[in-house]
Amino acid sequence: MAKTLWPKSSSARVDSSLSAHSIMGLVISAILFVVCLSGTVAVFEDELEWWEQANVAPVESVSPAVLQSTAEEVLRRDPETTHLYLYPPRENWPRFIAGGDNGIYAVDENGTFVSPLEANWNEFLVHLHYYLNLPESFGMIIVAIFGVMLVSMAISGLLAHPRIFRDAFRFKRQGQPRLAQADLHNRLSVWTTPFIVAVAGTGAMIGLFTIGALVFAQTNFGGDTRKLSEAIFGGEVIEADDTPAPIVGIDLAVEQLAKDAPGQPPFLVVMHEPGQKSQHIEFYVDETDRLIYGETYTYSTEGELLAIGHNADGPAGQQIAMSMYRVHFGDFGGVAMKLIYFILGLMLCVIIAGGLNIYFLKRREKGRAAPRLEALWSGWVWGSTLFLPVTLIGAILGLSIGWLVAIYWIGSAVCSLAACVLTSAAMAGNVLRLALGAALMLCALIHAAVVGGDWSNPYILLSSVSLFVTGAAFAAWPFLRGGFRPVVAGKDLSFTPGE
């Protein structure tokens, strides 16, 4: 037998290496699961933000005069801001939001400032998905890398299954647990591949743009990222002049926009350099049947059209860049498309969880079961899911974002470690599903008691009802599957319905 240069290893060393490899796989899958789970929930970030501030009444429309007076009030409250942001109500989003660089407010149809826009949990959720609650520049790079990995896994998975189309609708529910899990994993992967590639690909591109921008700016624009941004998206259309000047012209520009882009009311109004002589107004309007974030029209304070962004008909790279956000979050096609994205996102979470389940079942079949690692994984999947509604309850009760971040990550880790030490994977899943159901129902009940809100508002009503019904389903799940049999620290504390 030919000698090998690779040193021989004892069986103990091999087992130790395999355990280390398994733990690394757990860590990667655990982070990927959190990214996908938070992104799935964040599809409804606008609705959840409003639900957190349920006492803000809907606003169907605002006049140009109200937009003008609101801008003046924003500058009075935030005199140091370099931009003013006005979000007029839209047909599918009856709210009026306004603010500057240092604060955003909910405003009524008369221009009266109702309250600061404070949605701590929504901000925590979005930061979790974008950055994993890490420093933003570093966190976005990490999330982008996981997006690349997800695209790679989707493509390699397709290539690894030559009968993929023939077996697309074949699902084995009976037989060996590993084969049933593998079949579910493969079927869901096939059905969601276009979604996975689109969402993970756009997420990776959004994140890696930060790195690419730094490198490209260094090699082509002398390190000036602002010049790079101007080359892609266009720069300022008026030469800077900080001579003080009163805020004027928003109402006039709105009226002129109605003539230049009939039937396309703005969903975002940005005043650049407010209170200065070089101030000007930029409008974002929806482009029908297009995925771009919006077309832009820029006006002077005298109502003169200064520039059009050409996001809809400009260079292909510009159109692609302006389409990333809506493709990634399903922010097109109304509530129906958001529901589709939400369902597909849940399927992706099942795929990720199932991938490691298959691995553990293979180990069992080969006589190398790893029950502690199985419990650790089960605890993480359901613990990280459980602590989303737990942190939502904390936000309703007034906890700051810092507390929400600490509670989420520490709580998820404790659930995972407790499952590893105290019980089995199946039992950990049952206990945590029950806790998840209770937390979701408590979200709706505590919100009704603490925040209240206008129950005639469908956004508020549907959000609360959805939370409660989903919670009830999760709470009932362990009992509907033939009994709830807790095993803690080796003791069987069985309970079945009717006992």
C-alpha positions as CSV (number, residue, x, y, z in Angstrom):
1,M,0.0,0.0,0.0
2,A,1.4,3.4,-1.0
3,K,2.3,5.7,1.8
4,T,0.5,9.0,2.2
5,L,2.0,12.3,3.3
6,W,-1.1,13.0,5.4
7,P,-0.5,12.0,9.0
8,K,-2.6,9.2,10.5
9,S,-5.2,10.3,13.0
10,S,-6.7,8.4,15.9
11,S,-10.4,7.8,15.9
12,A,-10.8,10.2,18.8
13,R,-9.1,12.9,16.8
14,V,-11.4,12.2,13.8
15,D,-14.5,12.3,16.0
16,S,-13.3,15.6,17.6
17,S,-12.7,17.1,14.1
18,L,-16.1,16.0,12.9
19,S,-17.7,17.6,16.0
20,A,-15.9,20.8,15.4
21,H,-17.0,20.7,11.7
22,S,-20.6,20.1,12.8
23,I,-20.5,23.1,15.2
24,M,-19.1,25.3,12.5
25,G,-22.0,24.2,10.3
26,L,-24.4,25.0,13.1
27,V,-22.9,28.5,13.5
28,I,-23.2,29.3,9.8
29,S,-26.7,27.9,9.5
30,A,-27.8,29.7,12.7
31,I,-26.7,33.1,11.4
32,L,-28.3,32.5,8.0
33,F,-31.5,31.4,9.7
34,V,-31.7,34.7,11.6
35,V,-31.0,36.7,8.5
36,C,-33.8,35.0,6.6
37,L,-36.3,34.9,9.4
38,S,-35.8,38.7,10.2
39,G,-36.1,39.5,6.5
40,T,-39.3,37.5,6.2
41,V,-40.9,39.4,9.0
42,A,-39.5,42.7,7.7
43,V,-41.6,42.3,4.6
44,F,-44.3,43.9,6.7
45,E,-42.1,46.6,8.3
46,D,-44.4,49.4,7.2
47,E,-47.5,47.8,8.6
48,L,-45.7,46.8,11.9
49,E,-44.3,50.3,12.2
50,W,-47.8,51.7,12.1
51,W,-49.1,49.0,14.4
52,E,-46.5,50.1,17.0
53,Q,-48.0,53.6,16.8
54,A,-51.7,52.6,16.5
55,N,-53.1,55.9,17.8
56,V,-52.1,57.7,14.6
57,A,-55.2,58.2,12.5
58,P,-55.1,57.5,8.7
59,V,-54.6,60.4,6.3
60,E,-56.1,60.1,2.9
61,S,-54.6,63.1,1.2
62,V,-52.8,66.4,1.9
63,S,-52.9,69.7,-0.1
64,P,-49.8,71.4,-1.5
65,A,-50.4,74.2,1.1
66,V,-50.2,71.6,3.9
67,L,-46.9,70.2,2.5
68,Q,-45.5,73.7,2.4
69,S,-46.5,74.5,6.0
70,T,-45.3,71.1,7.2
71,A,-41.8,71.7,5.7
72,E,-41.6,75.0,7.5
73,E,-42.5,73.4,10.8
74,V,-39.9,70.7,10.3
75,L,-37.2,73.2,9.8
76,R,-38.3,75.1,12.8
77,R,-38.0,72.0,14.9
78,D,-34.7,70.8,13.3
79,P,-32.9,74.0,12.2
80,E,-29.6,72.1,11.6
81,T,-31.0,69.6,9.1
82,T,-29.6,69.5,5.6
83,H,-32.7,67.8,4.1
84,L,-36.4,67.8,4.7
85,Y,-38.4,64.6,4.1
86,L,-42.1,64.5,3.4
87,Y,-44.0,61.3,2.8
88,P,-47.5,62.1,1.5
89,P,-50.2,59.5,1.8
90,R,-50.7,57.1,-1.1
91,E,-53.6,55.1,-2.3
92,N,-52.4,51.9,-0.5
93,W,-50.7,53.7,2.4
94,P,-52.8,56.4,4.1
95,R,-50.2,58.1,6.4
96,F,-48.4,61.4,6.4
97,I,-44.9,61.4,7.8
98,A,-42.4,64.3,7.8
99,G,-39.1,65.1,9.4
100,G,-35.4,66.0,9.0
101,D,-32.1,64.5,9.7
102,N,-32.7,64.4,13.4
103,G,-36.3,63.3,13.8
104,I,-39.4,62.0,12.0
105,Y,-43.0,62.8,12.9
106,A,-46.5,61.6,12.2
107,V,-48.6,64.5,10.9
108,D,-52.4,64.8,10.4
109,E,-54.1,66.0,7.2
110,N,-54.1,69.6,8.5
111,G,-50.3,69.6,9.0
112,T,-50.5,69.3,12.8
113,F,-47.6,67.2,14.3
114,V,-49.2,64.4,16.2
115,S,-46.2,62.6,17.7
116,P,-42.6,61.6,17.0
117,L,-42.4,58.5,14.9
118,E,-41.0,56.0,17.4
119,A,-41.1,52.4,16.4
120,N,-38.3,50.8,18.4
121,W,-39.1,47.2,17.5
122,N,-39.4,47.9,13.8
123,E,-36.0,49.7,13.8
124,F,-34.5,46.8,15.7
125,L,-35.9,44.3,13.2
126,V,-34.6,46.1,10.2
127,H,-31.2,46.6,11.8
128,L,-31.1,42.9,12.6
129,H,-31.8,41.9,9.0
130,Y,-29.5,44.5,7.4
131,Y,-26.5,44.3,9.9
132,L,-27.2,41.5,12.5
133,N,-27.1,44.4,15.0
134,L,-23.4,44.8,14.3
135,P,-21.7,48.1,13.4
136,E,-23.3,48.9,10.1
137,S,-20.4,48.9,7.6
138,F,-19.1,45.6,9.0
139,G,-22.5,44.0,9.5
140,M,-23.7,44.7,6.0
141,I,-20.6,43.0,4.6
142,I,-21.3,39.9,6.8
143,V,-24.9,39.7,5.7
144,A,-23.9,40.2,2.0
145,I,-21.5,37.3,2.3
146,F,-24.3,35.1,3.6
147,G,-26.4,36.3,0.6
148,V,-23.7,35.1,-1.8
149,M,-23.5,31.7,0.1
150,L,-27.3,31.3,-0.2
151,V,-27.3,31.9,-3.9
152,S,-24.4,29.4,-4.3
153,M,-26.2,26.8,-2.3
154,A,-29.4,27.2,-4.4
155,I,-27.5,26.8,-7.6
156,S,-25.4,23.9,-6.5
157,G,-28.5,22.2,-5.1
158,L,-30.2,22.4,-8.5
159,L,-27.1,21.0,-10.2
160,A,-27.0,18.1,-7.7
161,H,-30.5,16.9,-8.7
162,P,-30.6,15.7,-12.3
163,R,-34.3,14.6,-11.9
164,I,-35.3,18.0,-10.4
165,F,-38.1,18.8,-12.8
166,R,-39.5,15.2,-12.9
167,D,-39.6,15.0,-9.1
168,A,-40.8,18.6,-8.5
169,F,-44.3,17.5,-7.4
170,R,-43.4,14.2,-5.8
171,F,-43.4,14.3,-2.0
172,K,-42.8,11.2,0.2
173,R,-44.6,11.7,3.5
174,Q,-44.1,8.2,4.8
175,G,-41.0,6.0,5.3
176,Q,-37.7,6.8,6.8
177,P,-37.6,10.2,8.6
178,R,-34.5,11.3,6.8
179,L,-36.0,10.5,3.3
180,A,-39.2,12.4,4.2
181,Q,-37.1,15.4,5.4
182,A,-34.9,15.3,2.4
183,D,-37.9,15.1,0.1
184,L,-39.5,18.2,1.8
185,H,-36.2,20.0,1.7
186,N,-35.7,19.3,-2.0
187,R,-39.3,20.1,-3.1
188,L,-39.4,23.4,-1.2
189,S,-35.9,24.3,-2.6
190,V,-37.1,23.7,-6.2
191,W,-40.3,25.7,-5.8
192,T,-38.5,28.7,-4.1
193,T,-35.3,28.8,-6.2
194,P,-36.3,31.8,-8.3
195,F,-37.3,33.6,-5.1
196,I,-34.1,32.6,-3.3
197,V,-31.8,33.7,-6.2
198,A,-33.7,37.0,-6.6
199,V,-33.8,37.9,-2.9
200,A,-30.4,36.6,-1.8
201,G,-28.8,38.0,-5.0
202,T,-30.2,41.5,-4.5
203,G,-29.4,41.4,-0.8
204,A,-25.8,40.4,-1.6
205,M,-25.5,43.2,-4.3
206,I,-26.9,45.8,-1.9
207,G,-24.4,44.8,0.8
208,L,-21.4,44.3,-1.4
209,F,-22.0,47.7,-3.1
210,T,-20.4,49.2,0.1
211,I,-17.1,47.3,-0.6
212,G,-17.3,47.8,-4.4
213,A,-18.0,51.5,-3.9
214,L,-14.9,52.0,-1.7
215,V,-12.7,50.1,-4.2
216,F,-14.1,51.7,-7.3
217,A,-14.0,55.2,-5.8
218,Q,-10.4,54.6,-4.8
219,T,-9.3,53.5,-8.3
220,N,-11.4,55.9,-10.4
221,F,-12.5,58.9,-8.3
222,G,-9.5,59.5,-6.1
223,G,-11.2,57.9,-3.1
224,D,-14.2,60.3,-3.3
225,T,-17.3,58.1,-2.8
226,R,-19.6,61.1,-3.3
227,K,-18.3,61.5,-6.9
228,L,-19.0,57.9,-7.5
229,S,-22.5,58.2,-6.2
230,E,-23.1,61.3,-8.4
231,A,-21.8,59.4,-11.4
232,I,-24.4,56.6,-10.9
233,F,-27.4,58.5,-9.5
234,G,-26.7,62.1,-10.5
235,G,-25.4,65.0,-8.4
236,E,-26.7,68.2,-7.1
237,V,-28.4,70.3,-9.8
238,I,-27.8,73.7,-8.2
239,E,-24.5,75.1,-7.1
240,A,-24.3,75.2,-3.3
241,D,-25.1,78.7,-1.8
242,D,-25.6,78.8,2.0
243,T,-27.0,82.3,2.0
244,P,-30.1,82.2,4.3
245,A,-33.4,82.2,2.5
246,P,-37.0,81.4,3.6
247,I,-38.5,78.0,2.7
248,V,-40.7,78.5,-0.3
249,G,-41.8,76.8,-3.4
250,I,-42.9,73.3,-2.3
251,D,-46.6,74.0,-3.0
252,L,-45.7,75.6,-6.4
253,A,-43.5,72.6,-7.3
254,V,-46.2,70.1,-6.4
255,E,-48.6,71.9,-8.7
256,Q,-46.1,71.9,-11.5
257,L,-45.3,68.2,-11.0
258,A,-49.0,67.4,-11.5
259,K,-48.6,68.9,-15.0
260,D,-45.3,67.3,-15.9
261,A,-46.2,63.8,-14.5
262,P,-50.0,63.6,-14.6
263,G,-51.5,60.8,-12.5
264,Q,-48.3,60.2,-10.7
265,P,-48.5,61.8,-7.2
266,P,-45.2,61.8,-5.2
267,F,-44.6,59.3,-2.4
268,L,-41.5,61.2,-1.2
269,V,-40.6,64.8,-1.3
270,V,-37.1,65.8,-0.4
271,M,-36.0,69.5,0.0
272,H,-32.2,69.8,-0.2
273,E,-30.4,72.5,1.7
274,P,-33.6,73.9,3.3
275,G,-33.3,77.5,4.4
276,Q,-30.5,78.3,2.0
277,K,-30.5,80.1,-1.3
278,S,-29.6,76.9,-3.2
279,Q,-32.5,74.9,-1.8
280,H,-34.4,72.8,-4.3
281,I,-37.2,70.2,-4.2
282,E,-36.9,66.5,-5.4
283,F,-39.9,64.3,-5.9
284,Y,-40.0,60.5,-6.1
285,V,-43.0,59.2,-8.0
286,D,-44.2,55.7,-8.7
287,E,-43.5,54.3,-12.2
288,T,-46.4,52.0,-13.2
289,D,-45.4,48.4,-13.9
290,R,-41.7,49.1,-13.1
291,L,-39.6,47.8,-10.3
292,I,-37.5,50.9,-9.9
293,Y,-37.8,52.6,-6.5
294,G,-39.2,55.7,-8.3
295,E,-38.6,58.3,-10.9
296,T,-37.2,61.6,-9.7
297,Y,-38.2,65.1,-10.7
298,T,-36.2,68.1,-9.3
299,Y,-37.6,71.6,-9.2
300,S,-36.4,75.0,-8.2
301,T,-38.4,77.0,-5.6
302,E,-39.9,78.9,-8.5
303,G,-41.4,75.8,-10.0
304,E,-38.9,75.3,-12.8
305,L,-38.1,71.7,-13.7
306,L,-34.4,71.3,-13.3
307,A,-33.8,67.6,-13.8
308,I,-35.3,64.2,-14.3
309,G,-33.5,61.2,-12.8
310,H,-34.1,58.9,-15.8
311,N,-34.2,55.9,-13.4
312,A,-36.8,54.4,-15.7
313,D,-35.1,54.9,-19.0
314,G,-31.5,55.6,-18.2
315,P,-28.5,53.2,-18.4
316,A,-29.2,49.6,-17.5
317,G,-26.9,49.7,-14.5
318,Q,-28.8,52.7,-13.0
319,Q,-32.2,50.9,-13.6
320,I,-30.9,47.7,-12.0
321,A,-29.5,49.6,-9.0
322,M,-32.8,51.5,-8.5
323,S,-34.7,48.2,-8.6
324,M,-32.8,46.3,-5.9
325,Y,-34.9,47.4,-2.9
326,R,-38.3,46.5,-4.3
327,V,-37.2,43.2,-5.6
328,H,-35.5,42.3,-2.3
329,F,-38.5,43.2,-0.1
330,G,-41.4,42.6,-2.4
331,D,-42.4,46.2,-2.2
332,F,-44.4,46.0,-5.4
333,G,-47.8,44.6,-6.3
334,G,-49.4,45.7,-3.0
335,V,-50.3,43.5,0.0
336,A,-50.8,40.4,-2.2
337,M,-47.1,40.4,-3.2
338,K,-46.0,41.0,0.4
339,L,-48.0,37.9,1.4
340,I,-46.4,35.9,-1.3
341,Y,-42.9,37.0,-0.2
342,F,-43.8,36.2,3.4
343,I,-44.9,32.7,2.6
344,L,-41.8,32.1,0.4
345,G,-39.6,33.5,3.2
346,L,-41.1,31.0,5.6
347,M,-40.4,28.2,3.2
348,L,-36.8,29.4,3.0
349,C,-36.5,29.2,6.8
350,V,-37.9,25.7,6.7
351,I,-35.3,24.8,4.0
352,I,-32.5,26.1,6.2
353,A,-33.7,24.3,9.3
354,G,-34.4,21.1,7.4
355,G,-30.9,21.0,5.9
356,L,-29.3,20.4,9.3
357,N,-32.1,18.1,10.4
358,I,-31.2,15.9,7.4
359,Y,-27.5,16.0,8.4
360,F,-28.4,14.9,12.0
361,L,-30.6,12.1,10.7
362,K,-27.8,10.8,8.5
363,R,-25.6,10.7,11.5
364,R,-28.2,8.6,13.4
365,E,-28.4,6.1,10.5
366,K,-24.6,5.7,10.6
367,G,-24.6,5.1,14.3
368,R,-23.0,8.5,15.1
369,A,-26.0,10.3,16.6
370,A,-25.4,13.7,18.1
371,P,-28.4,14.3,20.3
372,R,-26.8,17.3,22.1
373,L,-26.1,19.1,18.8
374,E,-29.6,18.3,17.6
375,A,-31.1,19.8,20.7
376,L,-28.8,22.8,20.4
377,W,-30.0,23.4,16.8
378,S,-33.7,22.9,17.7
379,G,-33.3,25.3,20.6
380,W,-31.7,28.0,18.3
381,V,-34.3,27.7,15.5
382,W,-37.3,28.0,17.9
383,G,-35.5,30.2,20.4
384,S,-34.5,32.9,17.8
385,T,-38.1,32.8,16.5
386,L,-39.6,33.0,20.0
387,F,-37.6,36.1,20.9
388,L,-38.9,38.2,18.0
389,P,-42.4,38.5,19.7
390,V,-40.7,38.6,23.1
391,T,-38.7,41.7,22.0
392,L,-41.9,43.1,20.4
393,I,-43.6,42.9,23.9
394,G,-40.6,44.7,25.3
395,A,-40.9,47.5,22.8
396,I,-44.6,47.9,23.5
397,L,-43.7,48.3,27.2
398,G,-41.2,50.9,26.4
399,L,-37.8,49.2,26.2
400,S,-35.1,50.9,24.2
401,I,-33.4,49.4,21.1
402,G,-30.3,48.5,23.1
403,W,-32.3,46.4,25.5
404,L,-34.1,44.7,22.6
405,V,-30.8,43.7,21.0
406,A,-29.5,42.3,24.2
407,I,-32.7,40.4,25.0
408,Y,-32.9,38.9,21.5
409,W,-29.4,37.5,21.3
410,I,-28.9,36.5,24.9
411,G,-32.4,34.9,25.0
412,S,-31.9,33.0,21.8
413,A,-28.5,31.7,23.0
414,V,-30.0,30.7,26.4
415,C,-32.8,28.7,24.7
416,S,-30.3,26.9,22.6
417,L,-27.9,26.0,25.4
418,A,-30.7,25.0,27.7
419,A,-32.1,22.7,25.1
420,C,-28.6,21.2,24.6
421,V,-28.2,20.6,28.4
422,L,-31.7,19.7,29.6
423,T,-33.7,18.0,26.9
424,S,-34.1,16.5,23.4
425,A,-34.5,18.3,20.1
426,A,-38.1,17.2,19.8
427,M,-39.0,18.3,23.3
428,A,-37.2,21.6,22.9
429,G,-39.2,22.2,19.7
430,N,-42.5,21.5,21.5
431,V,-41.8,23.7,24.5
432,L,-40.5,26.6,22.5
433,R,-43.4,26.4,20.0
434,L,-45.8,26.6,22.9
435,A,-43.9,29.6,24.3
436,L,-43.8,31.2,20.8
437,G,-47.6,30.8,20.6
438,A,-48.1,32.4,24.0
439,A,-45.8,35.3,23.2
440,L,-47.6,36.0,19.9
441,M,-51.0,36.1,21.6
442,L,-49.6,38.3,24.4
443,C,-48.3,40.7,21.8
444,A,-51.8,41.3,20.6
445,L,-53.3,41.5,24.1
446,I,-50.6,43.7,25.6
447,H,-50.7,46.0,22.6
448,A,-54.5,46.4,22.9
449,A,-54.1,47.2,26.6
450,V,-51.1,49.6,26.4
451,V,-51.3,51.2,23.0
452,G,-55.0,50.7,22.0
453,G,-55.6,52.3,18.7
454,D,-58.3,52.8,16.1
455,W,-59.8,49.3,15.5
456,S,-61.6,50.6,12.4
457,N,-58.2,50.9,10.8
458,P,-57.7,47.7,8.9
459,Y,-53.9,47.9,9.2
460,I,-54.2,47.8,13.0
461,L,-57.0,45.3,13.2
462,L,-55.5,42.8,10.8
463,S,-52.0,43.0,12.4
464,S,-53.4,42.2,15.9
465,V,-55.8,39.5,14.7
466,S,-52.9,37.9,12.6
467,L,-50.6,37.8,15.7
468,F,-53.3,36.3,17.9
469,V,-54.4,33.6,15.5
470,T,-50.9,32.6,14.5
471,G,-50.0,32.4,18.2
472,A,-53.0,30.2,18.9
473,A,-52.0,27.9,16.1
474,F,-48.4,27.5,17.5
475,A,-49.6,27.0,21.0
476,A,-52.0,24.2,19.9
477,W,-49.5,22.5,17.6
478,P,-47.7,20.3,20.3
479,F,-51.0,19.1,21.6
480,L,-52.6,18.4,18.2
481,R,-49.7,16.1,17.2
482,G,-50.6,13.4,19.7
483,G,-49.7,14.8,23.1
484,F,-47.3,16.9,24.9
485,R,-44.5,14.8,26.5
486,P,-41.9,16.9,28.2
487,V,-38.6,15.3,29.0
488,V,-36.4,17.5,31.1
489,A,-33.1,16.4,32.5
490,G,-34.0,12.8,31.7
491,K,-37.4,12.8,33.5
492,D,-40.5,12.1,31.5
493,L,-43.3,14.5,32.5
494,S,-45.9,13.2,30.1
495,F,-49.2,15.0,29.3
496,T,-51.7,14.0,26.7
497,P,-55.1,15.7,26.0
498,G,-57.8,14.4,28.3
499,E,-55.5,13.4,31.1
